Amino acid sequence: MTGDGGAGDDRARNDCPRCGAELVDREGRVRLTCPYCGGRVPLGPRQREALELERKHLVGQLAQWDARVHDAVVTAPSPLGGALKWGAVAFIAGYLAGAFIAGWRGLEDEIQVRDQEVLVAMALTIAVAVIVAWRRVNARDARVHATVVERDAATAPVRQRLAEVDAMLAGLDGDAGSRVMIRA
């Protein structure tokens, strides 16, 4: 227990100095305060390394989730792509519908017929393009929102633990790297 790297050093690192309780939880995180007797545990260079490694791992998890949100935004299909495709189809359908309407109305002047065809085709094209773009934007927004909600739920415990690790490391830095007792 002298800190010379022997078997006693492992005990000081993993067990409470007061009651001997195990201070490493199921995820391998070292606790600074004993959950049974409230005893404070001294931290040394090995614990600092373990905390820094854990911090690096936690930051990596947050970065992975941020990348997933970014991918949800970037990889979403362009609303204009579908709008242009369906707009072209609507223009042809509208042009044919305009010709039918012109014939039904009994328009015989070629300019009036052409005007009717183009008017119906343009109106239908605009309507379809707006609807398709709106639906694609809503689908993209829903996908991004679902990813953000999933990220927030999954990273809440990670952010909490990261704050704890940062507080522990800040306590170590405040004592110039010597062994310190930190009350969690």
N, C-alpha and C positions, 0 to 999 in steps of 0.2 A: 504494500500500500504506500510505498514511498515514492512512486512515480518513476522508478528506474526501468520500466518496460517489462517487468516481470508479471506474474499472474495476478498480483495485487493491483496492478494498473488497470487490468480489465474490470476488476470489481469496482474500482473507483469510477470507471467510465460508464458502467452499465447498471450498477446497483446503488440504492440509496445509502449514504454513509451512516444514517441513523438507524434505519430498520432493516436494510438489506433487500428491499423490494426491487424488482426488475423495473428499470426506467426506460426501456426501449419498447415502443408499442408495436402492434402487428405490422405496421407499414415500415418499421425500422427507424422511426423518428425518436430521437433522444429527448426525454422530458427534462426540464430544469428544476422542477419542483415535484417532490414525491406526492402522488395522489392519495397515499395512505396516511403519512405522518406530517406532510407539509414541509419536510426537510429540503433545504436548498442544496443543489449539487454544484460543486466547483467544475468549471469548464477549462480544459487545457487545449493545447494545439491540435490534438486529434479530434476533439469535439468541434473545434473551429473548422477544420477541414471537412468534417462530416456535414456541418451546417452549410458551408459554402457549396459543397457538392449537391446537397438537397436544394439549395436556392437555385443553382444552375438548372437542375432538373425541373423545378417548378416554373421557372421563367420559360424553359423550353416548352412545357405544356401549354402555357398561355400563348406563346408564339404560334404553336400549331393551330390553336383555335382561331387566332386572329387571321392566320392564313386561310382557314376554311371560310371565314366570313368574306375575306377579300376575293377568294375564288368564286363564291356565290354571286358576288357583284359582277366580277369581270367575265365569267363564263356564261352569264345569262345571254340568251339570244337577243339580238337587236330587234326592237319593236318595229323598226322601219323595214327590215327584211321581209317579214310576213305581210306587213301593210302594203308594200309595193307589189308583191306577188298577187295577193288577193285583190288589190286595187286594179291590177291589169285584167284579172278575170272579171271583176265587176264592170270594168269599162266595156269589155266586149259584150257581156250580158246586157248592160244598160243600153248600148248602141242598138242591139237587136230589139230590145224592149221598146226603145224610142221609135224604131222603124215600124214596129207593130202598132204603137199608139198613133203614129202619124197616119198610118193606113186606116186605122179604126176611126180617127177623127175626120178622115176624108180630105186630108191635105194633099193637094196635087202639085203645088209649086215646089220645085226641087229645093229651093233655098229654105222654105218653111219646113220641109221634111228633114233636111240635113240639120237644121237648127234644133228641131224636136229630138232627133236622134242624139245629137251631141249634148243637149241639155240633160236628158235623162241619163246618158252615160256618165257625164261628169258628176251629177248629183249622187248617183249610185256609187261611183268610184270614191268620192269623198266620204260618204257614209261608211262604206266598208273599210276603207283605210283607217278611219278614226276608230271604229269599233275594234278592229284587229290590233292596232297599236295600243289602245287602252287596255285590252285584255292581256296583251303581252307584258305591258308595264305592271299591271296588277299582279300577274303571275310571278314576275321577277321580284317585285316588292314582297310578296307573301313568302317566297322562297328565302330571300335575304332575312326577313323578319324571323322566320322559323329557325334559321341558322343562328341568328343573334340570341334568340331565347334559349336555344339548346346550349350555346356557348356560355351564356350567363349562368345557367343552372349547373353546368358541368364544372365551371371554373370558380364558382363561389367558394367551395372548400379549399381550392388551390390558392386563391387570393388570400383567404384567411390565414392559411398556413404560411404563405409567403410573408405576410405582415408579421407573424410571430417570429419567423426566422430572421427577418430584417431587424426586429426589435432585439433579438438575442445577439445578433452580430453587432448592432450598434452599442449594446452594453459591453461587449468585448472590446470594441474599438475605443470606447470611452475610458478604458482602464489600461490603455497602451499595450494590449496583448497579453497581459499577465493573467494568471488564473483568477477568475472572479466568481463571486456568488451572485447569481441573478434570481430574483424572485419573479416567477412568471405570473 
